[in-house]
Amino acid sequence: MQLDNLEAVVKVLLERSANKIVLAAPLGLGKPHRLLNAIYDAVEKDKDCSLKIFTALSLTPPKAGSDLEKRFLQPFLDRHFGRDFPSLHYAIAQRCNALPGNISVQEFYMQSGGLLNSSQAQRNYNSLNYTHVAAAVAEKNINVLVQKVAREPGGSRLSLSCNPDLTFDLLDEIERLGKPRPFLIAEIDPLLPWIAGTAAVEADFFDIVLELPGPAPKLFALPLQPVTDPEYAIGLRASALVKDGGTLQIGIGSLSDALCQALYLRHRHNAEYRELMNRLAPGFLESDLVRQYGGAEPFKTGLYGASEMVNDGFRYLHQAGILKRRVVDDLELMQRERDDCLSDADRERLQKEGHWLNGGFYLGSQDLYQWLREMPESEKNGIGMTRISHINELYGGNETLERLQRRDARFYNTCMMTTVLGAATSDALEDGRVVSGVGGQYNFVAMAHTLRDGRSILMFRSTREQAGTAHSNVLWNYGHTTIPRHLRDIALNEYGVADLRGADDEDCIKAMLSICDARFIPKLLDKAKRELKLTGSFEAPTSWTQNRPEHIAAVLAPYRKNNLLPEYPLGCDFTPVELRLVKALGFLKSKTASTFGKIKLIAMSLISPSTPDIEAMQRMDLQSPGSMKEKLAARLVSYALKVAK
């Protein structure tokens, strides 16, 4: 059924569901926001109706808090997302604990940190590994599934494009349970890139195909983040653990961006890369760990990407000529590829049919979406968007083939904190509140242990700052665990690499202490001795005293200056004046974390000679402040622009 208006779709849906909608929607980009809002609004108005939503990662643009944040953020949001971006009504209500009694939302992954104070979100969070979601949701008696799709250029097929991750698995689980097939509704988005292969279906796969008239709102794009010195130190160390001809999985965020830039340097600027690595981590490139599991040479064979999430990092690596190893679903051919005895016919087939990247969903910047839209079809055929059961586990099909394809796999994920015994916390706080979700992290950590040549690398920053005070992210213990200590593998931060696989507790603690910030080592060392995990005679090597942020900053400074380590390696969404303001506003935020800090900052801004950045003050609409509040804000911003470099 083809429809072109929301009201007609909602009417059909309410009639078919007898006013009791149990709805599944993809995570992230694949949600049809306009359709979901129309369904939500109709049910909210009619208390005889009910709506249960099962989904994850309900993306909503950020909201400014303070007056200064609004002055900076609102013009950026209007430009980046578009003034007509349809924020999800249920997500806004949920954030404010304002969902009505006849509507509930259950998610297995949240927008990071956005719902810590939402009782409705916290109570209805479902802690699931990504690969277990389809089976769990199939039990919920789903009667409708909605999904954003792309239409085939010049054809009639539809593509699940950004989100084939769970749809096919969910429908198979529902059929396995003998439950009725849900009503399937597709909303065509003309901006969504067409992806063929396993993501494509015939139009009659869906019961309703909705194509709304007029221009479509912009696709939700994640603003690219700046990369700090500690993050670059992490990415550089991580890059030496990637083996040419291997397999790569990465997450999203500035740590992954740093890793991708480091891989780019290794491939395109190898002499400078080696020089930098030898200054940052003397002897590391010659270590047994790098010799066995990584390398420092440019990529000749290249890498194959197998990641639940396709992001800007994979775009960057493919454009750099790094992500290029191709795989096909042919056991004998992949055996020949492993043994380096391919025929010319094999190479031709790999080039024509092979995938250099397989993923479950994609999400990133507008540059990522444009890249996917404009990529030549012959090249785009190398991307396989597919089921999460195929990406995140080895057991959904031909395990022998999967192992051959994913040779020398390196699974890079981030965590918030680690313990000295190798456990990691990635998704929640010890009070039980959920920051994000487990997602596929456990899947990849477990898979790394299953693959004989695979390694799991958990990347984390050594410290975090709260109210202007530094706290260690290496702890003795923590009240919540995402990855248990018995799955410890490689832990990596700006100060080093701890190879924990197969280590006993004593060696594990020594390895973790060796990458701890020097300010926190003595206390942890004493604790380990008291708890009988280290001998009383053990003394920390003097080299550990170098684990300080100023040392990292000094090593990286020349490479920052010559732009080998740019602030935004994968691209930047801010204008030059906005970049100056980002630093200034960040400075203000850090200096006002305490009452004393606020008073000191105000005093300094008032006594400091005013040399206003006219362009920046115009961007903040503070060029002609009127009220006392605006005048103070103008002084603060002007002062921060001068001192925050």
C-alpha positions in Angstrom: 0.0 0.0 0.0 1.4 3.4 -1.0 0.5 6.4 1.1 1.6 10.0 1.1 0.2 11.4 4.4 0.8 10.6 8.0 -2.8 10.8 9.1 -3.8 8.0 6.8 -1.0 5.7 8.0 -1.9 6.4 11.7 -5.5 5.6 11.0 -4.7 2.3 9.4 -2.3 1.4 12.2 -4.8 2.2 15.0 -7.5 0.1 13.2 -5.2 -2.9 12.7 -3.9 -2.8 16.2 -7.3 -2.2 17.9 -5.8 0.9 19.4 -3.1 -1.1 21.2 0.2 -0.5 19.4 3.2 -2.5 20.3 5.9 -1.0 18.1 9.5 -1.8 17.3 11.8 0.8 15.7 15.5 0.6 14.7 18.1 2.3 16.7 19.7 5.5 15.6 19.3 6.9 12.1 16.7 4.3 11.0 13.8 5.8 12.9 11.2 7.6 10.8 10.8 10.6 13.2 7.9 12.2 11.5 5.9 9.0 11.5 6.8 8.2 15.1 5.7 11.7 16.2 2.4 11.3 14.4 1.7 8.0 16.1 2.8 9.4 19.5 0.6 12.5 19.2 -2.4 10.5 18.2 -2.1 8.1 21.2 -1.3 10.9 23.6 -4.6 12.6 22.8 -6.7 9.5 23.1 -6.4 7.8 26.5 -8.3 4.8 25.1 -5.2 4.0 23.0 -1.9 2.6 24.2 1.6 2.7 22.7 4.6 0.6 23.7 7.8 1.4 21.9 10.8 -1.0 21.8 13.9 0.6 20.4 17.4 2.1 21.3 19.5 5.2 20.7 16.7 7.7 20.2 18.7 10.6 18.8 17.7 14.1 19.8 19.8 17.3 19.2 21.4 18.7 22.3 19.7 21.4 24.3 21.5 24.4 25.7 21.4 25.2 29.5 22.9 28.5 30.4 22.4 31.8 28.5 25.9 31.6 27.0 25.3 28.1 25.8 22.1 29.1 24.1 23.8 32.1 22.4 26.4 29.7 21.0 24.5 26.5 20.5 21.2 27.6 18.9 22.6 29.1 15.7 24.9 26.0 15.3 21.9 23.6 15.9 19.8 25.5 13.3 22.6 25.1 10.8 23.7 21.6 11.6 20.3 19.9 12.1 18.1 22.3 10.2 15.3 24.4 11.7 12.7 21.8 10.7 14.4 18.8 12.2 11.6 16.7 13.8 12.9 15.9 17.3 11.3 12.7 18.7 8.3 13.7 20.9 8.5 10.6 23.0 12.3 11.2 23.6 11.7 14.8 24.8 8.9 13.7 27.1 10.9 10.8 28.5 13.8 13.0 29.2 11.5 15.2 31.4 9.7 12.2 32.9 6.6 13.4 31.1 5.5 10.3 29.2 1.7 9.8 29.7 0.4 6.7 31.4 -0.7 5.1 28.1 2.7 5.3 26.5 5.9 3.5 27.5 9.4 3.3 25.9 11.9 0.5 26.5 15.4 0.9 25.2 18.5 -1.3 25.3 20.9 1.6 24.5 20.6 5.3 25.4 22.1 8.5 23.9 25.2 8.6 26.1 24.7 10.4 29.4 21.5 12.0 28.2 19.0 10.1 30.4 20.8 9.8 33.7 18.1 11.9 35.5 15.1 10.3 33.7 13.3 7.9 36.0 11.1 6.7 33.1 14.2 5.9 31.0 16.1 4.3 33.8 13.3 2.1 35.0 12.5 0.9 31.5 16.1 0.3 30.3 16.6 -3.3 29.2 20.2 -4.5 29.6 21.0 -6.7 26.6 23.9 -7.7 24.5 23.2 -6.5 20.9 22.9 -10.1 19.6 20.2 -10.9 22.2 17.9 -8.0 21.4 16.0 -9.6 18.5 15.0 -12.7 20.6 14.0 -10.5 23.6 11.9 -8.1 21.5 10.2 -11.0 19.6 8.7 -12.1 23.0 7.0 -8.7 23.4 4.1 -9.5 20.9 5.2 -6.7 18.5 2.3 -5.8 16.1 4.1 -3.1 14.1 7.6 -2.3 12.9 8.5 1.1 11.4 11.6 1.9 9.5 13.2 4.6 7.5 14.3 3.3 4.0 15.9 4.5 0.8 14.4 4.0 -2.7 16.5 2.4 -5.4 17.6 5.0 -7.9 15.6 4.3 -11.1 14.1 1.2 -9.6 11.3 0.0 -7.3 13.3 -1.8 -4.5 13.8 -0.4 -1.1 16.9 -0.5 1.1 17.0 -0.8 4.9 20.2 1.2 4.2 21.4 2.5 7.6 19.7 -0.2 9.8 19.4 -3.8 8.6 21.0 -4.6 11.9 18.0 -6.1 13.8 15.0 -6.0 11.4 15.7 -9.3 9.6 16.8 -11.1 12.9 13.6 -9.8 14.7 11.3 -11.1 11.9 13.0 -14.5 11.9 12.7 -14.7 15.7 9.0 -13.8 15.6 8.4 -16.5 12.9 10.4 -19.0 15.0 8.1 -18.4 18.0 5.0 -18.9 15.8 3.8 -15.3 16.4 2.0 -13.3 13.8 4.2 -11.2 11.5 4.0 -7.5 12.6 2.6 -4.9 10.3 5.6 -3.3 8.5 5.7 0.4 7.6 8.4 2.0 5.7 9.0 5.7 5.3 11.1 6.7 2.3 13.7 9.3 3.0 15.2 10.8 -0.2 18.4 11.8 1.6 19.1 8.3 2.9 21.9 6.6 0.8 20.9 3.6 -1.3 22.7 0.5 -0.2 22.1 -2.7 -2.2 23.0 -6.3 -1.4 21.6 -7.8 1.8 20.0 -4.5 2.8 17.7 -4.4 -0.2 14.2 -5.8 -0.3 11.3 -5.7 -2.8 8.7 -2.9 -2.1 6.1 -5.5 -1.1 8.3 -6.5 1.9 6.5 -3.7 3.7 2.7 -3.5 4.1 2.7 0.3 3.8 5.3 2.5 2.0 5.0 6.1 3.1 6.4 8.8 0.8 5.8 12.2 2.1 5.6 15.2 -0.3 8.0 18.1 -0.1 11.7 18.3 1.0 12.8 15.9 3.7 14.5 17.2 6.9 18.3 16.7 7.2 19.5 13.4 8.4 20.6 13.4 12.1 24.3 13.9 12.1 26.7 13.6 15.0 28.9 16.7 15.4 32.6 15.7 15.2 34.5 16.1 18.4 38.0 17.6 19.0 40.8 15.2 19.9 42.9 16.0 23.0 46.5 15.2 23.7 45.6 12.1 25.9 43.3 10.8 23.2 46.0 11.1 20.6 48.5 9.3 22.8 45.9 6.5 23.2 45.2 6.4 19.4 48.9 6.3 18.6 49.6 3.4 20.9 46.5 1.5 19.6 47.6 1.9 16.0 50.7 -0.2 16.5 48.5 -3.2 17.5 46.8 -3.4 14.1 48.3 -6.0 11.7 48.4 -5.5 8.0 45.9 -7.8 6.3 43.8 -8.0 9.4 40.3 -7.0 10.5 39.1 -3.9 12.2 36.2 -2.9 14.5 35.9 0.5 16.0 33.3 2.5 17.9 32.5 6.2 17.7 33.9 9.3 19.3 37.2 11.1 19.7 39.2 8.1 20.8 38.3 6.3 17.6 39.0 9.4 15.6 42.5 9.5 17.2 43.1 5.9 16.3 42.1 6.5 12.7 44.4 9.5 12.4 47.3 7.5 13.9 46.6 4.7 11.3 46.6 7.4 8.6 50.1 8.6 9.8 51.4 5.1 9.9 50.3 4.6 6.3 50.9 8.0 4.7 53.6 9.6 6.9 55.5 6.5 8.1 58.8 8.2 9.0 57.1 10.9 11.1 54.9 8.2 12.6 57.9 6.1 13.8 59.7 9.2 15.1 56.6 10.2 17.1 56.0 6.7 18.4 59.6 6.4 19.5 59.3 9.7 21.4 56.0 8.8 23.0 56.7 5.1 23.8 60.4 4.3 23.4 60.9 0.6 22.5 57.2 -0.1 22.0 57.4 -0.7 18.3 60.1 -3.3 18.9 58.2 -5.0 21.7 57.0 -8.7 21.5 53.4 -7.5 21.6 53.8 -5.3 18.5 55.9 -7.9 16.7 53.3 -10.6 17.3 50.0 -8.7 17.0 50.7 -5.4 15.2 53.2 -3.5 13.2 54.5 -0.1 12.3 54.8 -0.4 8.5 52.4 1.1 5.9 49.5 -1.1 4.9 50.2 -3.2 1.8 47.3 -5.7 1.9 45.1 -3.3 3.9 42.3 -4.0 6.4 38.8 -5.4 6.2 36.2 -3.7 8.4 33.7 -5.7 10.3 31.9 -3.5 12.8 28.4 -3.1 14.1 28.6 0.6 13.5 29.9 2.2 10.3 31.1 5.7 11.0 33.4 8.5 9.7 36.5 6.6 10.8 35.9 3.9 8.2 35.3 6.6 5.5 38.6 8.2 6.4 40.5 4.9 6.4 39.0 3.8 3.0 39.8 7.2 1.4 43.4 6.9 2.8 43.8 3.5 1.0 44.0 1.5 4.3 40.5 -0.1 4.4 40.7 -2.2 1.2 41.1 -6.0 2.0 38.0 -7.7 0.5 36.2 -10.9 1.6 33.6 -13.1 -0.1 31.4 -15.8 1.2 33.4 -18.6 -0.4 35.3 -20.8 2.0 37.9 -22.2 -0.5 38.7 -18.7 -1.9 39.2 -17.3 1.6 41.5 -20.2 2.4 43.5 -19.4 -0.7 43.5 -15.7 0.4 44.8 -16.6 3.8 47.6 -18.8 2.3 48.5 -16.0 -0.2 47.9 -18.2 -3.2 45.2 -16.3 -5.1 44.9 -16.7 -8.8 44.2 -13.8 -11.2 40.6 -15.0 -11.4 40.3 -15.0 -7.6 41.6 -11.4 -7.4 39.2 -10.3 -10.1 36.3 -11.9 -8.2 37.4 -10.4 -4.9 37.5 -6.9 -6.6 34.1 -7.4 -8.2 32.1 -9.1 -5.5 34.1 -8.7 -2.3 33.2 -6.5 0.7 35.9 -4.3 2.3 33.4 -3.3 5.0 30.5 -5.1 6.6 28.3 -3.3 9.2 25.0 -3.5 11.0 24.1 0.2 11.1 25.7 3.5 10.1 25.7 6.8 11.9 28.0 9.8 11.6 28.5 13.2 10.0 26.8 14.8 6.9 30.1 14.1 5.2 29.6 10.3 5.8 26.1 10.4 4.3 27.3 12.4 1.3 30.2 10.0 0.8 27.8 7.0 0.8 25.3 8.8 -1.6 28.0 9.8 -4.1 30.2 6.7 -4.0 30.4 5.0 -7.4 28.2 1.9 -7.5 31.2 -0.4 -8.1 32.8 0.9 -5.0 29.7 1.0 -2.9 29.1 -2.7 -3.7 32.1 -3.3 -1.4 29.9 -2.2 1.6 27.7 -4.9 3.1 25.0 -3.6 5.5 23.6 -6.7 7.1 22.2 -8.4 10.2 23.8 -7.8 13.6 23.9 -11.6 14.1 26.3 -11.8 11.2 28.5 -9.0 12.5 28.7 -9.5 16.2 29.0 -13.3 16.5 30.6 -16.2 14.7 27.9 -18.7 15.0 25.1 -17.5 12.7 26.3 -19.2 9.6 29.5 -20.8 8.5 31.9 -20.4 11.4 34.9 -21.6 9.5 34.3 -19.0 6.8 33.8 -16.3 9.4 37.1 -17.1 11.1 38.9 -16.9 7.8 37.4 -13.6 6.9 38.1 -12.1 10.3 41.7 -13.0 10.6 43.9 -11.0 12.9 40.9 -9.2 14.2 41.4 -6.1 16.4 38.3 -5.0 18.3 38.6 -1.5 19.6 36.1 -0.3 22.2 36.1 2.4 24.9 35.3 2.2 28.5 34.9 4.7 31.3 36.9 3.0 34.0 38.9 -0.1 34.7 40.0 -1.9 37.8 43.6 -3.0 38.5 42.3 -6.6 38.1 41.2 -6.0 34.5 37.4 -5.5 34.8 35.9 -2.6 32.8 33.0 -0.3 33.3 31.5 1.1 30.1 27.8 1.5 30.3 26.6 2.4 33.8 27.4 3.9 37.2 27.8 2.0 40.4 24.5 3.4 41.6 22.8 1.5 38.8 22.0 4.4 36.5 22.7 3.7 32.9 24.9 6.0 30.9 24.5 4.3 27.5 24.3 0.5 27.2 26.2 -2.7 26.7 25.5 -2.7 23.0 28.0 -5.0 21.2 31.0 -4.4 23.4 30.7 -7.7 25.2 30.1 -9.5 21.9 33.4 -8.3 20.5 35.4 -8.9 23.7 34.1 -12.5 23.8 34.8 -12.9 20.1 38.4 -11.8 20.5 39.0 -14.6 22.9 37.3 -17.1 20.6 39.4 -16.1 17.5 42.9 -17.5 18.0 44.6 -14.4 16.5 42.0 -11.9 17.7 42.5 -9.3 20.4 40.1 -7.0 22.3 41.5 -3.6 23.1 39.6 -1.4 25.6 40.7 2.2 25.3 40.2 4.6 28.2 41.4 8.0 29.5 43.5 7.6 32.6 41.7 10.3 34.5 38.4 12.2 34.6 37.7 15.6 36.1 34.9 16.4 38.5 34.3 19.9 39.9 37.9 20.8 38.9 39.5 17.8 40.6 41.2 14.9 38.8 40.1 11.4 39.6 41.7 8.2 38.4 39.9 5.9 36.0 42.1 3.0 37.2 40.4 1.9 40.4 40.8 -0.9 42.9 37.2 -1.9 42.5 33.9 -0.4 41.2 30.3 -1.2 41.9 29.3 -2.0 38.3 31.1 -4.1 35.7 30.5 -4.3 32.0 33.4 -6.6 31.0 34.4 -9.1 33.8 38.0 -9.6 34.8 38.0 -13.1 33.4 37.7 -11.6 29.9 40.5 -9.2 30.4 42.7 -8.8 27.3 44.4 -5.5 26.4 43.8 -2.3 28.3 45.2 0.9 26.8 45.4 4.5 27.8 47.7 7.5 27.1 50.4 6.1 29.4 50.8 2.7 28.0 49.4 -0.8 27.0 48.6 -3.5 29.5 48.6 -6.9 28.0 46.4 -8.8 30.5 45.4 -11.9 28.6 46.5 -15.0 30.5 48.2 -12.9 33.3 47.8 -13.9 36.9 46.5 -11.3 39.3 49.9 -10.1 40.4 51.1 -9.4 36.9 47.8 -7.9 35.9 48.0 -5.4 38.8 51.6 -4.5 37.9 50.6 -4.0 34.3 47.6 -1.8 35.2 49.6 0.3 37.7 52.2 0.9 35.0 49.6 2.8 32.9 48.0 4.6 35.9 48.4 8.4 36.3 51.4 8.8 38.6 49.4 10.8 41.1 47.2 7.8 42.0 49.8 4.9 41.9 50.9 5.0 45.6 47.4 4.6 47.0 46.6 1.7 44.7 50.0 0.1 45.3 49.4 0.2 49.1 45.9 -1.3 48.6 47.3 -4.2 46.5 49.8 -5.0 49.2 47.2 -4.9 52.0 45.0 -7.2 50.0 47.8 -9.7 49.5 47.9 -9.2 45.7 51.5 -7.8 45.7 54.5 -8.7 47.9 55.3 -6.1 50.5 58.8 -5.6 49.0 57.5 -4.5 45.5 58.6 -1.0 44.6 57.1 1.0 41.7 59.7 1.6 38.9 60.9 5.2 38.6 59.6 5.2 35.0 56.1 5.2 36.3 56.6 8.7 37.6 56.5 10.0 34.0 52.8 9.1 33.8 51.7 12.7 33.9 49.6 14.9 31.5 52.4 17.5 31.1 54.7 14.8 29.8 52.2 13.7 27.1 51.6 17.4 26.1 55.3 18.1 25.7 55.9 15.0 23.5 53.0 15.8 21.2 53.4 19.6 21.0 55.6 19.6 17.9 53.3 17.3 16.0 50.3 19.4 17.0 52.1 22.4 15.7 52.9 20.9 12.3 49.3 19.6 12.0 50.2 15.9 11.9 47.8 15.7 14.9 45.0 18.1 14.0 42.4 19.0 16.5 39.6 17.7 14.2 41.3 15.0 12.1 38.1 13.7 10.4 36.6 17.1 9.6 35.0 19.9 11.6 31.4 21.2 11.8 32.4 24.6 13.3 33.4 27.8 11.5 36.7 29.4 12.5 35.0 31.9 14.8 33.0 29.1 16.4 36.3 27.2 17.0 37.6 30.1 19.0 34.4 30.3 20.9 34.4 26.6 21.7 37.7 26.9 23.4 36.6 30.1 25.2 33.4 28.6 26.5 35.2 25.4 27.5 37.6 27.5 29.5 34.7 29.3 31.2 33.0 26.0 32.1 36.2 24.5 33.6 37.0 27.6 35.6 33.5 28.0 37.1 33.2 24.4 38.4 33.4 25.8 42.0 32.1 28.9 43.7 35.6 30.2 44.4 36.5 29.6 40.7 33.5 31.6 39.6 34.3 34.6 41.8 38.0 34.5 40.7 37.0 34.4 37.1 34.6 37.3 37.3 37.2 39.4 39.1 39.8 38.6 36.5 37.5 39.4 33.6 36.6 42.8 35.2 40.1 43.9 35.8 41.6 42.6 32.6 41.9 45.1 29.7 39.1 44.6 27.2 40.3 43.8 23.7 37.1 42.3 22.2 37.1 39.8 19.3 34.4 41.6 17.3 33.6 38.7 15.1 33.2 36.4 18.0 31.1 38.9 20.0 28.8 39.3 17.0 28.4 35.5 16.7 27.3 35.5 20.4 25.1 38.5 19.9 27.0 40.3 22.6 28.5 43.1 20.5 26.2 45.7 22.1 25.3 44.3 25.6 22.4 46.1 27.2 21.6 44.7 30.7 24.1 44.2 33.4 23.8 40.4 32.9 24.7 40.8 29.2 27.6 43.2 30.0 29.1 40.6 32.5 28.6 37.8 29.9 30.4 40.0 27.3 33.3 40.6 29.7 33.6 36.9 30.6 33.6 35.8 26.9 36.0 38.5 25.9 38.4 37.5 28.7 38.1 33.8 27.8 38.8 34.5 24.2 42.0 36.2 25.1 43.4 33.6 27.5 42.0 30.3 26.2 44.4 29.2 23.5 
